Amino acid sequence: MLDEIKIKGYKSIQNLDAFKLRKLNVLIGANGAGKSNFISFLKMLNSLMLGQFNKNGSENGCARNVLYHGSDIAEKIAFSSRFGTIGYCFNLVPSAEGLFTIENESICCNLGSSHDDWRRLANTMCGKLMLPKKATENGPDSDSIRILFDSISSWRFYHFNGSNSSSMKDSQATEECKHLKEDGSNLGSVLLEMKDNEGSRRCYKEIVDSVHLVMPCFADFILVPDAENHGTTVSINWRQNGSDCPMQQDDFSDGMLRFICLAAAFLQPDPPEMIIVDEPELGLSNKAIDILSELILSASKRTQIIIATQSSRLISHFSCEDLVVVKKIMGASSFERLKEKDFAVWLEEYSLGELWEKNIMQGVVQNE
């Protein structure tokens, strides 16, 4: 898993140095503190691996716009990481044309040994990393390179909100069933594959049970390939307890659909190396948030998880060491992992969520 990361010069992140990650990492902070910027950097790294990176670093504007304080202070974005004993780093430097070029892309296969041997991969051309290309070749460090590429390229970023609920309700291609898409638009196909596959049927049942706990009238999904499309698409219908009358996907609220997507993401039988979710609590009832926390804790035993949230109820279910308080100090985002010993006295009477609401954790945007 990703054990340690260093980011310098990216958006509000001036200097995040040797920040250690655990299996479960819950970022909590006010709006504008920098939680989403941390996630967007990981997404950029994932896009670079998949060859989908926009070389100006953003949907609009030029590369300098994503530098810390718009390049007034930072001249480049520096990234370094540790995956077990494997190290990986590179710099993103804006060119005169307003695009990013990649410099000093290097790998180290023996971090922590008596002699760290960093090897330059190559002079990167056309704004593309060399790591994805070398992952298909045999040569020095090829095993480590494949491990890195497979891990980072597998990361999944989920953000289910009202704007994409309609795509969850549309008929979906049954062949798109391997992994849940980031917007949940293949939810029905993923659920059908779990239900029909003996090896993943247990995961399907756990999803059904989780939905039932949040919505007691729910009995099961009705996932029948659409005959008019020759079985190539599937829609999400469902049935209630004590009734054979099928309910339509439109009978699910947007919040309930989001919860089903989250349950499918955290209970999928073959999870990616990392699951990243921004504001999973959006639109969920208190009961759904409680069940969601159990799904997150269970999934963190099988894969690495990063959550960004503002929900005091959600964080009450985790431990101090799971939480990373994000705040701004003089315009720069800081990331601090909590230590239980610092809050031991408080936790005798209050939950973590209550401490957050009382501002004991100091997770606020400070005046510049």
C-alpha positions in Angstrom: 0.0 0.0 0.0 1.0 3.7 -0.1 2.9 4.1 3.2 4.2 7.6 2.8 3.8 10.6 0.5 5.5 13.9 0.0 3.7 16.7 -2.0 5.2 20.2 -2.5 3.8 23.1 -4.4 0.3 21.7 -5.4 -2.7 24.0 -5.0 -3.1 24.7 -1.2 -0.4 22.1 -0.3 2.8 24.0 0.1 4.8 21.3 1.9 3.4 18.0 2.9 6.6 16.2 3.9 6.9 12.5 4.6 3.2 12.1 5.5 2.5 8.6 6.7 -0.6 6.8 5.6 -2.4 3.8 7.3 -4.9 1.3 6.0 -7.7 3.7 6.9 -7.2 7.4 6.6 -10.2 9.8 7.4 -9.5 13.4 6.4 -11.7 15.9 8.3 -11.6 19.6 8.0 -13.6 22.7 7.1 -14.5 23.7 3.5 -11.4 25.0 1.8 -9.0 23.4 4.2 -7.4 21.2 1.5 -9.0 17.8 1.8 -10.2 17.8 -1.8 -6.8 19.0 -3.0 -5.1 16.0 -1.5 -7.6 13.7 -3.2 -7.2 15.6 -6.5 -3.5 15.1 -6.4 -3.9 11.3 -6.0 -6.4 11.4 -8.8 -3.9 13.2 -11.0 -1.3 10.6 -10.2 -3.7 7.9 -11.1 -4.5 9.7 -14.4 -0.8 10.0 -15.2 -0.5 6.2 -14.9 -3.5 5.7 -17.2 -2.3 8.2 -19.8 -5.4 10.4 -19.1 -3.7 13.4 -17.6 -4.4 16.9 -19.1 -1.0 18.4 -19.4 -2.1 21.8 -18.2 -3.2 20.1 -14.9 -6.7 21.4 -14.9 -9.8 21.6 -17.0 -9.2 25.3 -17.8 -6.2 27.5 -17.7 -2.5 26.6 -17.6 -0.2 24.5 -15.5 0.8 27.4 -13.3 -2.8 27.7 -12.0 -2.4 24.5 -10.0 0.9 25.5 -8.4 0.8 26.7 -4.8 -0.4 30.3 -4.9 -0.4 30.2 -8.7 3.4 29.9 -9.0 4.1 33.1 -7.0 5.9 30.9 -4.5 6.2 27.4 -6.0 8.1 26.8 -9.3 7.2 23.1 -9.6 5.2 20.3 -8.0 7.4 17.8 -6.3 6.2 14.3 -5.5 7.8 11.4 -3.6 6.3 8.3 -2.2 7.0 5.0 -0.4 5.2 1.7 -1.1 6.8 -0.7 1.3 10.4 -0.8 0.3 9.8 0.8 -3.1 10.2 4.5 -3.6 8.9 6.5 -6.5 9.2 10.2 -7.3 9.0 12.9 -10.0 8.6 16.6 -10.5 6.0 18.5 -12.6 7.4 21.7 -14.0 5.4 24.2 -16.0 6.8 25.1 -19.4 6.7 28.4 -21.2 3.7 27.1 -23.2 1.7 26.7 -19.9 1.9 22.9 -19.9 3.6 20.5 -17.5 6.8 18.6 -18.2 7.9 15.7 -16.1 11.4 15.7 -14.7 13.5 13.4 -12.5 11.2 10.4 -12.6 13.0 7.9 -10.4 12.5 4.6 -8.6 14.2 3.0 -5.6 13.7 -0.7 -4.9 15.5 -1.0 -1.6 14.3 1.9 0.6 15.3 1.4 4.2 18.4 -0.6 3.4 21.9 0.6 4.1 22.1 2.2 0.6 19.1 3.7 -1.1 19.7 3.2 -4.8 17.5 5.7 -6.8 17.4 4.9 -10.5 16.3 7.5 -13.1 13.8 5.9 -15.3 14.5 8.0 -18.4 14.1 11.5 -19.8 10.3 11.7 -19.9 8.9 13.0 -23.2 5.6 14.6 -24.2 4.4 15.0 -20.6 4.0 11.3 -20.0 5.5 9.1 -17.3 7.9 6.3 -18.2 6.7 4.0 -15.5 3.5 2.8 -17.4 5.7 2.0 -20.5 8.3 0.2 -18.5 5.6 -1.8 -16.7 5.2 -3.8 -19.9 8.9 -4.4 -20.3 11.5 -6.7 -18.8 14.6 -5.0 -17.4 16.1 -3.5 -14.2 13.6 -3.1 -11.4 10.8 -4.5 -13.6 9.1 -6.4 -10.7 9.0 -3.2 -8.6 7.8 -1.1 -11.6 4.9 -3.5 -12.2 3.9 -3.5 -8.6 3.8 0.3 -8.5 2.0 0.7 -11.8 -0.6 -2.0 -11.0 -1.3 -0.4 -7.6 -1.6 3.2 -8.6 -3.6 2.5 -11.8 -6.1 0.4 -9.8 -7.1 3.2 -7.5 -10.8 4.1 -7.6 -12.2 7.5 -6.7 -15.9 7.7 -5.8 -18.1 10.8 -5.3 -21.7 9.9 -5.5 -24.0 13.0 -5.4 -27.3 14.2 -6.8 -25.9 15.2 -10.1 -25.1 11.6 -11.1 -28.1 9.8 -9.5 -29.9 9.7 -12.9 -27.0 7.7 -14.4 -27.4 5.1 -11.7 -31.1 4.7 -12.7 -30.5 4.2 -16.4 -30.3 0.8 -18.1 -26.7 -0.4 -18.0 -24.6 -2.6 -20.2 -24.3 -6.0 -18.6 -20.7 -6.4 -19.9 -19.5 -3.4 -17.8 -19.5 -5.4 -14.6 -15.9 -5.8 -13.4 -15.5 -2.7 -11.3 -18.0 -0.2 -10.0 -17.5 3.1 -12.0 -16.7 6.2 -10.1 -20.2 7.7 -10.8 -22.0 4.4 -10.1 -23.4 4.3 -13.6 -22.9 0.5 -13.9 -24.3 -0.3 -10.5 -26.9 -2.7 -11.8 -24.4 -4.6 -13.9 -22.0 -4.9 -10.9 -24.8 -6.2 -8.7 -26.0 -8.7 -11.3 -22.5 -10.1 -11.7 -22.1 -10.5 -7.9 -25.4 -12.2 -7.7 -24.8 -14.6 -10.5 -21.2 -15.5 -9.6 -20.9 -18.1 -6.9 -17.6 -16.6 -5.7 -19.1 -13.2 -5.1 -22.6 -14.1 -4.0 -21.7 -13.6 -0.4 -20.7 -10.0 -1.1 -24.1 -9.5 -2.9 -25.9 -10.8 0.2 -24.0 -8.4 2.4 -25.0 -5.5 0.2 -28.7 -6.6 0.4 -28.5 -7.0 4.2 -26.9 -3.5 4.5 -29.6 -1.9 2.4 -32.2 -3.7 4.5 -30.8 -2.3 7.7 -31.1 1.2 6.4 -34.5 0.6 4.7 -36.3 -2.2 6.5 -39.0 -2.6 3.8 -36.3 -3.6 1.3 -36.2 -7.3 0.5 -34.0 -7.8 -2.5 -33.0 -6.4 -5.9 -34.7 -7.5 -9.1 -31.9 -7.7 -11.7 -33.2 -9.2 -14.9 -31.4 -8.4 -18.2 -33.7 -6.4 -20.5 -35.3 -8.7 -23.1 -35.9 -5.9 -25.5 -32.2 -5.3 -25.7 -31.4 -9.0 -26.0 -30.1 -9.2 -22.5 -27.3 -6.7 -23.1 -28.6 -4.2 -20.5 -30.0 -4.4 -17.0 -32.1 -2.1 -14.9 -32.3 -1.9 -11.1 -35.7 -2.9 -9.7 -36.5 -4.2 -6.3 -39.2 -5.8 -4.2 -40.5 -5.0 -0.7 -41.0 -7.4 2.1 -44.4 -9.1 2.0 -45.1 -8.0 -1.6 -44.5 -9.5 -5.0 -45.1 -6.2 -6.8 -41.8 -5.0 -8.3 -40.7 -1.5 -7.4 -38.9 0.7 -9.9 -35.5 2.2 -9.5 -37.2 5.6 -9.3 -38.7 4.5 -6.0 -35.2 4.7 -4.5 -34.4 8.2 -3.1 -31.1 9.8 -4.3 -29.7 9.2 -0.8 -30.6 5.5 -0.9 -29.1 5.1 -4.3 -25.9 6.7 -3.0 -25.8 4.3 -0.1 -26.2 1.3 -2.3 -23.3 2.5 -4.5 -21.2 3.0 -1.4 -22.1 -0.5 -0.1 -21.2 -1.9 -3.5 -17.9 0.0 -3.5 -16.8 -1.2 -0.1 -18.1 -4.7 -0.4 -16.9 -5.5 -3.9 -15.2 -8.9 -3.9 -12.0 -7.8 -5.7 -11.3 -4.3 -4.3 -8.7 -2.1 -5.9 -5.5 -1.3 -4.0 -7.0 1.9 -2.8 -10.6 3.3 -2.5 -10.9 7.1 -2.2 -14.3 8.7 -1.4 -15.0 12.4 -1.1 -17.9 13.2 1.3 -19.6 9.8 1.5 -22.1 11.1 4.0 -23.9 13.4 1.5 -27.6 12.8 1.6 -27.5 9.9 4.0 -29.6 9.4 7.0 -28.1 8.9 10.4 -28.8 5.2 10.3 -27.1 5.0 6.9 -24.0 6.8 8.2 -23.8 4.3 11.1 -24.0 1.3 8.7 -21.6 3.0 6.3 -18.9 3.3 9.0 -19.1 -0.4 9.6 -18.6 -1.0 5.8 -15.6 1.3 5.8 -14.0 -0.4 8.8 -14.6 -3.9 7.3 -13.2 -2.8 3.9 -10.1 -1.3 5.4 -9.0 -4.9 6.4 -8.9 -5.8 2.7 -7.7 -2.6 1.0 -6.4 0.9 1.8 -9.0 3.6 2.2 -9.0 7.4 2.1 -12.1 9.3 3.1 -12.7 13.0 3.2 -15.6 14.1 5.4 -17.2 16.8 7.5 -19.5 14.4 9.3 -19.1 14.4 13.1 -21.4 11.4 13.2 -19.2 9.4 10.8 -15.9 10.0 12.6 -17.4 9.0 15.9 -17.1 5.4 14.7 -13.4 5.5 14.1 -10.3 5.7 16.3 -8.2 8.8 16.8 -5.3 7.3 14.8 -7.6 6.9 11.8 -8.3 10.7 11.7 -6.2 13.3 9.9 -7.2 16.9 10.7 -6.8 19.2 7.7 -6.7 22.9 8.3 -5.2 26.0 6.7 -2.4 28.0 8.4 -1.5 31.2 6.7 -2.9 30.0 3.4 -1.2 26.6 3.4 -2.9 23.3 4.2 -1.6 21.3 7.1 -2.3 17.6 7.7 -2.1 16.2 11.3 -2.9 12.7 12.3 -4.4 12.5 15.8 -3.0 10.6 18.7 -5.3 9.0 21.2 -3.1 9.9 24.1 -3.6 13.6 23.4 -7.4 13.1 23.8 -7.6 10.3 26.3 -9.2 12.4 29.1 -11.7 14.0 26.7 -12.7 10.6 25.2 -13.7 9.3 28.7 -16.8 11.5 28.3 -17.2 12.5 24.7 -17.1 10.8 21.3 -14.7 11.9 18.5 -17.6 13.6 16.8 -18.5 15.6 19.8 -14.9 16.7 20.2 -15.0 17.8 16.6 -18.2 19.8 17.1 -16.6 21.4 20.2 -13.6 22.4 18.1 -11.3 20.5 20.4 -9.4 19.1 17.4 -8.7 22.6 16.0 -9.9 21.7 12.5 -10.8 25.2 11.4 -9.5 27.6 8.8 -7.3 30.0 10.6 -7.2 33.7 9.6 -4.4 34.6 7.4 
